[in-house]
Amino acid sequence: MANAEPNHCNTLRVAALQMVSGRDYAENQASAERLLIEARQSGAELAVLPENFLTYGSRQQLSNDSQEQFIQAFSGLAKKLHLWIVAGTFPLTIPPAAQDTARGVLKPQAMTLIFDNNGQLHSHYAKIHLFDVDVTDTQRHYRESDDFRHGDHPNTFDSPWGQIGVTVCYDLRFAELYLELVARGAGVILIPSAFVETTGRDHWEILLRARAIECQCFVVAANQGGRHSDTLSTWGESMIIDPWGRIIQKLDKGEGLVIADLDLSSLTTIRARMPIRQHRRL
């Protein structure tokens, strides 16, 4: 007998959590926990934390014990809150990373971990595109590859709401990655980010809405949002966007969350009326 099609839920209450993470790991963790509790109390079934939510502005190499403690802490939170948690990014070398022969050290990857509502580590994604750019802000030079290794695998994960895609921050500028996630069945794409203020002002909303429109997907973008130091500011504007490119909810600056109910059945209607995938020639 053929296997039955998975019985996915048609609605998802999702939260994008915005933080202004500093150098104090414990303080960042307390803020993340507070926002996750608020999201669950608001009925969220899945919550997305921003990029580098525990370690923003820090270049320290974390021990394997610290990495394990991170995994256990957020596994425990997911189970306690009965909440799917998409844990932003965290510098992970476990499973063991390849040796970086140029520096003679083990470089971590910027890893997003997805915990299900039973606390199980359900999936993970390592950021593919690293932010090695020069911009006209007070920091000016960003070289993410000095501290991280590139990921090399796009990722969608199965969930009670169907296939969900994950990308991180600078990935947003590479449309082909998003089209690959759609080809894998994604109807929702999650984007933990730390978009800096200079580029965020000009490109953040435009890129998010473009990805939603061209992919005909819901987009859930959780950004860092404020001043982290004298030289480092992020744009904020965490938002949730529908497959037509309309902003459902948006937050300006500062710590907080945006939450929305996604009508996943609308994906079928929008994609049937404008069948972009079938029309694509290249």
Buried (B, 14 or more C-beta within 10 A) or exposed (E): EEEEEEEBEEEBBBBBBBBBBBEEBEEBBEBBBEBBBBBBEEEBBBBBBBBBBBBBBBEEEBEEEBBEEBBEBBBEBBBEBEBBBBBBBBBBBEEEBEEEEEEEEBBBBBBBBBBBBEBEBBBBBBBBBBBEBEBEBEBEEBEBEEBBBBBEEBBBBEBBBBBBBBBBBBBBBBEEBBBBBBEEEBBBBBBBBBBBBBBBEEBBBEBBBBBBBBBBBBBBBBBBBBEBEEEBBBBBBBBBBBBEBEBBBBBEBEBBBBBBBBBBEBBEEBBEEBEBEEEEEE
